[in-house]
Each structure stands twice: as structure tokens, then as C-alpha cells.
Amino acid sequence: MLAPKITPWLAVRGSREAVAFYQTAFSATEVYRLDGGDKGIVARLSVGGAEFWVSDESPEQGNSGPETLGGCSVRLIFTVADPDAAFAQAVAAGAKVVWPVSEGHGWRVGRVVDPYGHHWEIGRELEAE
């Protein structure tokens, strides 16, 4: 039996560029790609086994990205062993710092916004002391 799961699908302006960004920023690997020519691509990406989809906006289907909407209603939580290194990698790839990595509420976490307007919290839960 197939176990339920939730997989985000990110609408962006410039899907090809976005996929390249996620590969550089998060070491994402491409699992699937459908090339739509001038309409961009649809790609399923994996980061350490966690998957997400990326495609160009399609307003006719009700799919608009943060740039069109003027903000984003969902944050993505990227849990990693070394949040400082992952955060630095994302910033070096072009993500903008919303708030730097720090500790609070049982987490070591920072927040970036990618060039397409999606917000990512990069962190890990702290071990109980």
C-alpha cells in the first residue's frame, strides 16, 4: 500500500533558471523533467530524498508564484544536519537573508527567500540537553 505524503509544487517565473538555482543552492537532483518548450519545464527535484516540483506559473490553471502574488503563503522547512553550511550555500547561490541562523525555540534555524519569492527556513532541532 502506498503511504500518504505531501509534496510541494512551486510555481515560479523562469522554471529552467529556478531548477538551476535549487541545484546550486540545495544540491537538488533532477528526478523528472518535462520540457514544455517556450512554456518552460516541469521538474521534480530531490534533496536527500525529499522531493518537490517546480514549474512556470500557469495563471489559466490558478498557479501563480510569489512574484505575481506579491508574497508567499507557504514557507518550506529544510531540515539538515548542518544549517550553517546549508544556509551559506543557499545565500552564495543567490538567496537573500530574511534572518540569519540562530538558536531559539529548540531549533538552530535561519530563513532565506529564493530569487523566485519562496521562503525557506533552514535548520535542525537541537538535541535535548
Secondary structure, DSSP 8 states (H G I E B T S, - for coil): --------EEEES-HHHHHHHHHHHH--EEEEEEE-GGG-EEEEEEETTEEEEEEE-BGGGTB--HHHHTS-S-EEEEE-S-HHHHHHHHHHHT-EEEEEEEEETTEEEEEEE-TTS-EEEEEEE----
